[in-house]
Amino acid sequence: MSQKLDLGTPEKFDFGHFFIRNAWLLPWFLLWYKNITVVGKKNIQKNTATIFAINHQNTAMDPLALVGTLSHQITWLARADLYKKKALIPILHCFKILPIFRQRDGLKNLENNDIVFEKIADVLTAHKTVGIFPEGTHWGFRRLRQTRKAISRLVDVAEQRNNYNLDININPVGVYYDDYKKIRTDLFVKIGEPIPVKKYISLMQENPKQAENDIKDAIDAGMRECMLDIPQMDDDYYLIEQVREICRETTESKFPVKGNRQTRQFLTDKKTIEIVENEISSANSFLPSIKEKLEEFESLRTKKNFSYEIIKEKGYSAFQLIWNCMLLVAGLPLFLCSCILWSGNYLCMKKMAKLADDPLFKNSIMFVGGRVTCIIFNLIFIVLWLIFVPLPWWTVFLFWIGIFLLWPVFIDYPRLFKQTMQGLAYNAALMTKEETVAKLGELQDEIQNEFSKLL
């Protein structure tokens, strides 16, 4: 089987990859997320063999997060069963996806990994980039799991071939989603400082096993710096997630950070988690003392369907409510147009998402499937425009751009309506002194006061 393994030429620049990425994927990717922030691009050294070590939370959206934010043609390692489908192989070659074989693929196939590793060495020798998920499989929690030694072994193969003069850099990468299950949320990518392999060269020659472990430990430490890492495996995980949301402003007031909103939120959340983790490792009295308050807060919040933001802001100001209502009125014609143009495509996306056994795959299926079906729907609308609209033919291009620009309206308008209704309901509850809303405010203040004692 190893002789039949066709891996293509990922070490070479691919014009098909360039075209598909920029013309087909990128416009859809930029509209899929509401806000995208990338920090640390300066840490990627040019014309250097580079390996990205990335956390794996959101299936296919994790590699797409880098494909959509970096111009590099990254070579990826993916599960080997994709290569069993011959029709997919040209697509896999175009997107520079190579197989990695595991025991479940059969012991006789494990030797194919040697061929794959040699191909990765070709990519690195050409001073290109490789993307690897050291955790091996995806995981829908903000936590770094046990990582594997694949990167250490790849580095050894590539460096040996180049007489240990390749000077590979390993960049830890953290991909953070505001809510990875939803469309039009925030994406934050942090690229960590490079780990230069040359500092381990002597150890790789003298004690390869120790070098593997040291490189793995350095990667783990670098990845933790670039992501939110909540190590708890029990109910404490969800309690810390609540504390992170409720006490964000409390942390930021004590430890102010710079950057845009996403950067500040990421750094503040990391600090909050660090504070709670330090308390757990020492006294471990904070979470038990507020567990009942957190559970009651979440129960009341869910019952009333209020967001964390509205509770923290204690409702909307009159100006904010008036502004939202003006936006809703002014945007209604655009939203109705977007419903005509996007409802069919969205229903197809939701239908395709139901095919996923793993709920973590739903967002990825909707992204890829939606991009395919939107081409079909766009062609239908373009033909109808050319037939029925008495305008010059070239106006169809403006119409096509307009279709794309209405996608954010289609998704964001109902959310703005929901937020406005929540704000009105919260303000009304405050005015009538509703007991539930008053209790939410009390619980929030008590939780924040308890947390502030740790600062």
C-alpha positions as CSV (number, residue, x, y, z in Angstrom):
1,M,0.0,0.0,0.0
2,S,2.9,2.4,0.7
3,Q,3.9,2.3,-2.9
4,K,0.4,3.4,-4.0
5,L,0.4,6.4,-1.6
6,D,0.1,9.5,-3.7
7,L,0.8,12.6,-1.6
8,G,1.1,15.2,-4.4
9,T,3.7,18.0,-4.2
10,P,2.7,20.2,-1.2
11,E,6.3,21.6,-1.1
12,K,5.5,23.6,-4.3
13,F,3.4,26.7,-4.7
14,D,-0.1,25.7,-6.0
15,F,-2.0,28.2,-8.2
16,G,-5.2,26.2,-7.7
17,H,-4.8,26.6,-3.9
18,F,-4.2,30.3,-4.3
19,F,-7.2,30.8,-6.5
20,I,-9.6,28.8,-4.4
21,R,-8.4,30.3,-1.2
22,N,-8.7,33.9,-2.4
23,A,-11.7,33.8,-4.7
24,W,-13.8,31.0,-3.2
25,L,-13.1,30.7,0.5
26,L,-11.9,34.1,1.7
27,P,-15.0,36.2,0.9
28,W,-17.2,33.6,2.7
29,F,-14.8,33.3,5.6
30,L,-14.7,37.1,6.2
31,L,-18.5,37.2,6.3
32,W,-18.8,34.1,8.4
33,Y,-17.3,35.8,11.4
34,K,-18.4,39.2,12.8
35,N,-15.0,40.2,14.1
36,I,-11.6,38.7,13.3
37,T,-8.4,39.5,15.2
38,V,-5.0,38.0,14.6
39,V,-2.2,38.8,17.1
40,G,1.4,37.8,16.7
41,K,1.9,37.7,12.9
42,K,5.3,39.3,13.5
43,N,6.3,36.0,15.2
44,I,6.3,34.2,11.9
45,Q,9.7,34.5,10.4
46,K,9.9,34.8,6.6
47,N,11.7,32.3,4.4
48,T,12.0,29.9,7.4
49,A,10.8,26.3,7.7
50,T,7.8,26.7,10.1
51,I,5.5,24.4,12.0
52,F,2.3,25.7,13.5
53,A,1.2,23.8,16.6
54,I,-2.5,24.6,17.0
55,N,-5.1,23.8,19.6
56,H,-8.1,21.8,18.2
57,Q,-11.5,22.9,19.4
58,N,-13.7,23.3,16.3
59,T,-13.0,20.5,13.8
60,A,-12.5,21.8,10.2
61,M,-12.9,25.4,11.3
62,D,-9.6,25.4,13.1
63,P,-7.4,24.9,10.0
64,L,-9.7,27.3,8.1
65,A,-9.1,29.9,10.8
66,L,-5.4,30.0,9.7
67,V,-6.1,29.5,6.0
68,G,-8.5,32.5,6.2
69,T,-6.2,34.8,8.2
70,L,-2.7,33.9,6.9
71,S,-1.5,34.0,3.3
72,H,0.8,31.0,3.7
73,Q,0.0,27.8,1.8
74,I,0.1,25.5,4.8
75,T,0.5,21.7,4.6
76,W,-1.8,19.9,7.0
77,L,-2.0,16.4,8.5
78,A,-5.4,14.9,8.7
79,R,-6.9,11.5,9.4
80,A,-5.9,8.8,6.9
81,D,-9.4,7.5,6.0
82,L,-9.9,10.6,3.8
83,Y,-7.4,9.1,1.3
84,K,-9.5,6.0,0.9
85,K,-11.9,8.1,-1.2
86,K,-10.1,8.5,-4.6
87,A,-12.5,11.2,-5.7
88,L,-11.2,13.4,-2.8
89,I,-7.5,13.0,-3.5
90,P,-7.2,15.8,-6.0
91,I,-9.0,18.1,-3.5
92,L,-6.8,17.0,-0.7
93,H,-3.7,17.7,-2.9
94,C,-5.0,21.1,-3.8
95,F,-5.5,22.0,-0.1
96,K,-2.2,20.4,0.8
97,I,-3.7,17.8,3.2
98,L,-1.6,14.7,4.0
99,P,-2.7,11.6,5.8
100,I,-1.6,10.5,9.3
101,F,-2.1,6.8,10.0
102,R,-3.1,5.5,13.4
103,Q,-3.5,2.0,14.9
104,R,-7.2,2.1,14.0
105,D,-6.2,2.3,10.3
106,G,-4.5,-1.0,10.6
107,L,-1.0,-1.9,11.9
108,K,0.2,-2.7,8.4
109,N,-0.6,0.9,7.3
110,L,1.5,2.6,10.1
111,E,4.6,2.3,8.0
112,N,3.0,4.7,5.6
113,N,3.7,7.4,8.2
114,D,7.4,7.2,7.3
115,I,6.5,8.2,3.7
116,V,4.3,11.0,5.0
117,F,7.0,12.2,7.3
118,E,9.5,12.3,4.4
119,K,7.0,14.3,2.4
120,I,6.7,16.8,5.4
121,A,10.5,16.9,5.4
122,D,10.3,18.0,1.7
123,V,7.9,20.8,2.7
124,L,10.2,22.0,5.5
125,T,13.3,21.7,3.4
126,A,11.6,24.1,0.9
127,H,11.2,26.5,3.8
128,K,7.4,26.2,3.7
129,T,4.9,25.9,6.5
130,V,3.2,22.9,8.1
131,G,0.1,22.9,10.4
132,I,-0.3,20.2,13.0
133,F,-2.8,19.7,15.9
134,P,-0.7,18.1,18.6
135,E,-3.8,17.0,20.6
136,G,-4.7,14.7,17.7
137,T,-8.5,15.1,17.8
138,H,-10.9,18.0,18.3
139,W,-12.4,18.8,21.7
140,G,-15.2,21.3,22.4
141,F,-13.7,22.7,25.6
142,R,-11.3,25.5,26.4
143,R,-8.6,23.1,27.5
144,L,-5.3,21.8,26.3
145,R,-5.4,18.0,26.4
146,Q,-2.6,15.5,26.3
147,T,-0.5,16.2,23.3
148,R,1.5,13.8,21.1
149,K,5.1,13.8,19.9
150,A,4.4,13.9,16.2
151,I,6.0,17.4,15.8
152,S,9.2,16.3,17.6
153,R,9.5,13.3,15.3
154,L,8.8,15.4,12.2
155,V,11.5,17.8,13.3
156,D,14.0,15.0,13.7
157,V,13.4,13.6,10.3
158,A,13.6,17.0,8.6
159,E,16.7,18.1,10.5
160,Q,18.6,14.8,9.9
161,R,18.0,15.1,6.2
162,N,19.5,18.6,6.2
163,N,22.4,17.7,8.5
164,Y,20.8,19.6,11.3
165,N,21.1,22.9,9.5
166,L,17.5,23.5,8.6
167,D,16.7,25.9,11.6
168,I,13.0,25.0,11.9
169,N,10.8,27.3,13.9
170,I,7.7,26.0,15.8
171,N,5.1,28.6,16.4
172,P,2.4,27.7,19.0
173,V,-1.0,29.0,17.8
174,G,-4.2,29.5,19.8
175,V,-7.6,29.7,18.1
176,Y,-10.3,31.2,20.3
177,Y,-14.0,31.4,19.4
178,D,-16.5,33.6,21.2
179,D,-19.0,30.8,20.5
180,Y,-17.9,28.1,18.1
181,K,-21.4,26.7,17.6
182,K,-22.8,29.9,16.1
183,I,-22.4,31.9,12.9
184,R,-21.3,35.5,12.9
185,T,-19.4,35.4,16.2
186,D,-15.9,36.5,17.0
187,L,-12.7,34.8,16.0
188,F,-9.4,35.4,17.8
189,V,-6.1,33.9,16.7
190,K,-2.9,34.3,18.7
191,I,0.5,33.3,17.2
192,G,3.1,32.7,19.8
193,E,6.8,33.4,19.8
194,P,8.8,30.8,17.7
195,I,10.5,27.9,19.4
196,P,13.8,27.5,17.5
197,V,14.7,23.9,17.0
198,K,18.4,24.7,16.7
199,K,18.5,25.1,20.5
200,Y,17.7,21.3,20.8
201,I,20.1,20.1,18.0
202,S,22.8,18.9,20.3
203,L,20.3,17.1,22.5
204,M,18.7,15.5,19.4
205,Q,22.0,14.0,18.5
206,E,23.0,12.9,22.0
207,N,19.7,11.8,23.5
208,P,16.8,11.8,20.9
209,K,14.2,10.6,23.4
210,Q,15.0,13.4,25.8
211,A,15.0,15.9,22.9
212,E,11.5,14.7,21.9
213,N,10.2,15.2,25.4
214,D,11.8,18.7,25.8
215,I,10.4,19.9,22.5
216,K,7.0,18.6,23.4
217,D,7.1,20.3,26.7
218,A,8.1,23.6,25.1
219,I,5.2,23.3,22.6
220,D,2.7,22.6,25.4
221,A,3.9,25.6,27.4
222,G,3.7,27.8,24.2
223,M,0.2,26.6,23.3
224,R,-1.0,27.3,26.8
225,E,0.2,30.9,26.5
226,C,-1.8,31.3,23.3
227,M,-5.2,29.8,24.4
228,L,-7.6,29.7,27.3
229,D,-6.8,26.6,29.2
230,I,-9.1,25.4,32.0
231,P,-7.7,22.1,33.2
232,Q,-10.7,21.1,35.4
233,M,-12.5,18.0,34.1
234,D,-15.6,18.1,36.5
235,D,-18.3,20.6,37.2
236,D,-15.6,23.1,38.2
237,Y,-15.0,23.7,34.5
238,Y,-18.4,25.2,34.0
239,L,-18.2,27.2,37.2
240,I,-14.9,28.7,36.0
241,E,-16.6,29.5,32.7
242,Q,-19.3,31.4,34.5
243,V,-16.7,33.3,36.6
244,R,-14.9,34.2,33.5
245,E,-18.1,35.8,32.0
246,I,-19.4,37.4,35.2
247,C,-16.0,38.8,36.6
248,R,-14.4,40.0,33.3
249,E,-14.8,43.7,34.1
250,T,-13.7,43.1,37.7
251,T,-10.4,41.6,36.5
252,E,-9.8,44.2,33.8
253,S,-10.3,47.0,36.3
254,K,-7.5,45.6,38.4
255,F,-5.3,44.4,35.6
256,P,-5.9,46.7,32.6
257,V,-4.6,45.5,29.2
258,K,-4.2,47.2,25.8
259,G,-5.5,46.2,22.5
260,N,-8.9,46.0,20.7
261,R,-11.9,44.6,22.4
262,Q,-11.2,41.0,21.4
263,T,-7.6,41.2,22.5
264,R,-8.5,42.7,25.9
265,Q,-11.2,40.1,26.4
266,F,-8.8,37.3,25.7
267,L,-6.1,38.6,28.0
268,T,-8.5,39.4,30.7
269,D,-10.1,36.0,30.5
270,K,-6.7,34.3,30.7
271,K,-5.9,36.4,33.9
272,T,-9.3,35.5,35.4
273,I,-8.6,31.8,34.8
274,E,-5.1,32.1,36.2
275,I,-6.4,33.8,39.4
276,V,-9.0,31.1,40.0
277,E,-6.5,28.3,39.2
278,N,-4.0,29.7,41.7
279,E,-6.7,29.8,44.3
280,I,-7.7,26.2,43.6
281,S,-4.1,24.9,43.9
282,S,-3.7,26.6,47.2
283,A,-6.8,27.0,49.4
284,N,-9.6,25.7,47.0
285,S,-12.3,27.6,48.9
286,F,-13.5,30.1,46.4
287,L,-15.5,27.9,44.0
288,P,-17.1,25.9,46.8
289,S,-18.1,29.1,48.6
290,I,-19.9,30.5,45.5
291,K,-21.0,27.3,43.8
292,E,-24.7,27.7,44.9
293,K,-24.7,31.4,43.9
294,L,-23.3,30.6,40.5
295,E,-25.9,27.8,40.0
296,E,-28.7,30.0,41.1
297,F,-27.5,32.8,38.9
298,E,-27.3,30.6,35.8
299,S,-30.7,29.0,36.5
300,L,-32.4,32.5,36.8
301,R,-30.5,33.8,33.8
302,T,-31.5,30.9,31.6
303,K,-35.1,31.1,32.8
304,K,-35.4,34.7,31.9
305,N,-33.2,34.3,28.7
306,F,-31.0,37.3,29.6
307,S,-27.4,37.5,28.3
308,Y,-24.5,38.1,30.6
309,E,-23.9,41.5,28.9
310,I,-27.4,42.8,29.7
311,I,-27.2,41.7,33.3
312,K,-23.7,43.3,33.7
313,E,-24.9,46.5,32.2
314,K,-28.1,46.3,34.3
315,G,-30.2,46.8,31.2
316,Y,-29.9,49.2,28.2
317,S,-29.8,53.0,28.5
318,A,-32.6,55.0,26.8
319,F,-30.2,56.1,24.1
320,Q,-29.1,52.5,23.4
321,L,-32.7,51.3,23.1
322,I,-33.7,54.2,20.8
323,W,-30.6,53.6,18.7
324,N,-31.4,49.9,18.4
325,C,-35.0,50.6,17.4
326,M,-33.8,53.1,14.8
327,L,-31.5,50.5,13.3
328,L,-34.2,47.9,13.3
329,V,-36.6,50.2,11.5
330,A,-34.1,51.5,9.0
331,G,-32.7,48.0,8.4
332,L,-36.1,46.2,7.9
333,P,-36.2,46.6,4.1
334,L,-32.6,45.2,3.8
335,F,-33.5,42.3,6.1
336,L,-36.6,41.4,4.0
337,C,-34.4,41.4,0.9
338,S,-31.9,39.2,2.7
339,C,-34.6,36.8,3.6
340,I,-35.6,36.4,0.0
341,L,-31.9,35.9,-1.1
342,W,-30.6,33.8,1.8
343,S,-33.5,31.8,3.4
344,G,-33.2,28.9,0.9
345,N,-29.5,28.7,1.3
346,Y,-29.7,28.9,5.1
347,L,-32.3,26.1,5.3
348,C,-30.0,23.9,3.1
349,M,-27.2,24.6,5.5
350,K,-29.3,23.6,8.6
351,K,-30.4,20.5,6.8
352,M,-26.9,19.5,6.0
353,A,-25.8,20.2,9.6
354,K,-28.3,17.6,10.9
355,L,-26.3,14.9,9.0
356,A,-23.4,15.3,11.5
357,D,-23.3,12.7,14.3
358,D,-20.8,14.8,16.1
359,P,-22.4,18.2,17.0
360,L,-18.9,19.8,16.8
361,F,-18.9,19.2,13.0
362,K,-22.2,21.1,12.4
363,N,-20.5,24.5,12.1
364,S,-17.9,23.2,9.7
365,I,-20.5,21.4,7.6
366,M,-22.6,24.6,7.5
367,F,-19.6,26.6,6.4
368,V,-18.5,24.3,3.6
369,G,-21.9,23.3,2.5
370,G,-23.2,26.8,2.7
371,R,-20.4,28.0,0.4
372,V,-21.3,25.4,-2.2
373,T,-25.1,25.9,-2.1
374,C,-24.7,29.7,-2.1
375,I,-23.0,29.4,-5.5
376,I,-26.1,27.5,-6.8
377,F,-28.6,30.0,-5.3
378,N,-26.5,33.0,-6.5
379,L,-26.5,31.6,-10.1
380,I,-30.3,31.2,-10.0
381,F,-30.7,34.8,-8.8
382,I,-28.2,36.1,-11.3
383,V,-30.1,34.4,-14.2
384,L,-33.4,35.8,-12.9
385,W,-31.8,39.3,-12.7
386,L,-30.6,39.1,-16.3
387,I,-34.0,37.9,-17.5
388,F,-36.4,40.2,-15.6
389,V,-34.5,43.3,-14.6
390,P,-34.3,45.9,-17.4
391,L,-30.9,47.2,-16.6
392,P,-27.5,46.9,-18.3
393,W,-25.9,43.4,-18.0
394,W,-23.0,44.7,-16.0
395,T,-25.3,45.6,-13.1
396,V,-25.4,41.9,-12.4
397,F,-22.0,42.2,-10.7
398,L,-23.3,44.9,-8.4
399,F,-26.3,42.7,-7.6
400,W,-24.0,39.7,-6.9
401,I,-21.9,41.8,-4.5
402,G,-25.1,43.0,-2.9
403,I,-26.2,39.4,-2.3
404,F,-23.0,38.7,-0.3
405,L,-23.3,41.9,1.7
406,L,-26.8,41.0,2.8
407,W,-25.6,37.8,4.5
408,P,-24.5,39.7,7.6
409,V,-27.9,41.5,7.7
410,F,-29.7,38.1,7.4
411,I,-27.9,36.8,10.5
412,D,-27.3,39.9,12.6
413,Y,-30.7,41.6,12.3
414,P,-32.7,38.9,14.2
415,R,-30.0,39.0,16.9
416,L,-30.2,42.8,17.2
417,F,-34.0,42.4,17.5
418,K,-33.6,39.7,20.2
419,Q,-31.1,41.9,22.1
420,T,-33.4,44.9,22.0
421,M,-36.3,42.8,23.2
422,Q,-34.1,41.5,26.1
423,G,-33.1,45.1,26.9
424,L,-36.7,46.3,27.0
425,A,-37.8,43.3,29.1
426,Y,-34.9,43.8,31.6
427,N,-35.6,47.5,31.9
428,A,-39.3,46.8,32.4
429,A,-38.5,44.3,35.1
430,L,-36.3,46.8,36.8
431,M,-39.0,49.5,36.7
432,T,-41.5,47.1,38.2
433,K,-39.0,45.8,40.7
434,E,-39.4,42.2,39.6
435,E,-37.9,39.9,42.2
436,T,-36.0,37.7,39.6
437,V,-34.1,40.5,38.1
438,A,-33.3,42.0,41.5
439,K,-32.0,38.6,42.6
440,L,-29.8,38.4,39.5
441,G,-28.2,41.7,40.2
442,E,-27.6,40.7,43.9
443,L,-26.1,37.4,42.9
444,Q,-23.8,39.1,40.3
445,D,-22.6,41.6,42.9
446,E,-22.0,38.9,45.5
447,I,-20.0,36.8,43.0
448,Q,-17.9,39.7,41.9
449,N,-17.2,40.8,45.5
450,E,-16.1,37.3,46.4
451,F,-13.8,37.2,43.3
452,S,-12.4,40.6,44.0
453,K,-11.0,39.3,47.3
454,L,-8.7,37.1,45.2
455,L,-7.1,40.0,43.4
